[in-house]
Amino acid sequence: MGRLEYDDNNENHKVVVDGQSFSWDDLGRMLNAYEGFQFKLKIYDMTDDID
């Protein structure tokens, strides 16, 4: 599971996945091996129960 946050130190947004923070560039590099694949991204309200 993950969430989007604002990083005050870098004045930029970051992605937190399983408690670990990544920049958008970091996330892109991690997903680079899946180039050409399809994916689905769902955004939920922070009050929604998604478990």
C-alpha positions as protocol buffer text, in pm:
chain_id: "A"
residue {
  index: 1
  type: MET
  ca { x: 0 y: 0 z: 0 }
}
residue {
  index: 2
  type: GLY
  ca { x: 114 y: 352 z: -53 }
}
residue {
  index: 3
  type: ARG
  ca { x: 28 y: 718 z: -32 }
}
residue {
  index: 4
  type: LEU
  ca { x: 129 y: 1050 z: -183 }
}
residue {
  index: 5
  type: GLU
  ca { x: 294 y: 1308 z: 42 }
}
residue {
  index: 6
  type: TYR
  ca { x: 465 y: 1644 z: 19 }
}
residue {
  index: 7
  type: ASP
  ca { x: 836 y: 1647 z: 103 }
}
residue {
  index: 8
  type: ASP
  ca { x: 912 y: 1976 z: 281 }
}
residue {
  index: 9
  type: ASN
  ca { x: 1289 y: 1915 z: 257 }
}
residue {
  index: 10
  type: ASN
  ca { x: 1291 y: 1896 z: -122 }
}
residue {
  index: 11
  type: GLU
  ca { x: 977 y: 2103 z: -180 }
}
residue {
  index: 12
  type: ASN
  ca { x: 842 y: 1825 z: -396 }
}
residue {
  index: 13
  type: HIS
  ca { x: 597 y: 1537 z: -380 }
}
residue {
  index: 14
  type: LYS
  ca { x: 700 y: 1187 z: -284 }
}
residue {
  index: 15
  type: VAL
  ca { x: 550 y: 841 z: -295 }
}
residue {
  index: 16
  type: VAL
  ca { x: 546 y: 630 z: 23 }
}
residue {
  index: 17
  type: VAL
  ca { x: 519 y: 256 z: -45 }
}
residue {
  index: 18
  type: ASP
  ca { x: 505 y: 14 z: 249 }
}
residue {
  index: 19
  type: GLY
  ca { x: 646 y: 287 z: 472 }
}
residue {
  index: 20
  type: GLN
  ca { x: 944 y: 366 z: 248 }
}
residue {
  index: 21
  type: SER
  ca { x: 971 y: 706 z: 75 }
}
residue {
  index: 22
  type: PHE
  ca { x: 1060 y: 748 z: -291 }
}
residue {
  index: 23
  type: SER
  ca { x: 1076 y: 1043 z: -527 }
}
residue {
  index: 24
  type: TRP
  ca { x: 877 y: 1018 z: -849 }
}
residue {
  index: 25
  type: ASP
  ca { x: 1209 y: 971 z: -1033 }
}
residue {
  index: 26
  type: ASP
  ca { x: 1301 y: 682 z: -800 }
}
residue {
  index: 27
  type: LEU
  ca { x: 964 y: 520 z: -861 }
}
residue {
  index: 28
  type: GLY
  ca { x: 1007 y: 559 z: -1237 }
}
residue {
  index: 29
  type: ARG
  ca { x: 1349 y: 391 z: -1225 }
}
residue {
  index: 30
  type: MET
  ca { x: 1208 y: 100 z: -1022 }
}
residue {
  index: 31
  type: LEU
  ca { x: 930 y: 49 z: -1276 }
}
residue {
  index: 32
  type: ASN
  ca { x: 1163 y: 84 z: -1576 }
}
residue {
  index: 33
  type: ALA
  ca { x: 1194 y: -296 z: -1602 }
}
residue {
  index: 34
  type: TYR
  ca { x: 821 y: -310 z: -1682 }
}
residue {
  index: 35
  type: GLU
  ca { x: 836 y: -75 z: -1981 }
}
residue {
  index: 36
  type: GLY
  ca { x: 561 y: -165 z: -2228 }
}
residue {
  index: 37
  type: PHE
  ca { x: 347 y: -333 z: -1961 }
}
residue {
  index: 38
  type: GLN
  ca { x: 2 y: -207 z: -1868 }
}
residue {
  index: 39
  type: PHE
  ca { x: -94 y: -107 z: -1515 }
}
residue {
  index: 40
  type: LYS
  ca { x: -387 y: 32 z: -1320 }
}
residue {
  index: 41
  type: LEU
  ca { x: -347 y: 304 z: -1057 }
}
residue {
  index: 42
  type: LYS
  ca { x: -633 y: 365 z: -817 }
}
residue {
  index: 43
  type: ILE
  ca { x: -646 y: 667 z: -587 }
}
residue {
  index: 44
  type: TYR
  ca { x: -857 y: 636 z: -271 }
}
residue {
  index: 45
  type: ASP
  ca { x: -965 y: 898 z: -21 }
}
residue {
  index: 46
  type: MET
  ca { x: -761 y: 872 z: 299 }
}
residue {
  index: 47
  type: THR
  ca { x: -1081 y: 799 z: 491 }
}
residue {
  index: 48
  type: ASP
  ca { x: -1172 y: 498 z: 272 }
}
residue {
  index: 49
  type: ASP
  ca { x: -1107 y: 148 z: 406 }
}
residue {
  index: 50
  type: ILE
  ca { x: -916 y: -30 z: 129 }
}
residue {
  index: 51
  type: ASP
  ca { x: -803 y: -345 z: 309 }
}
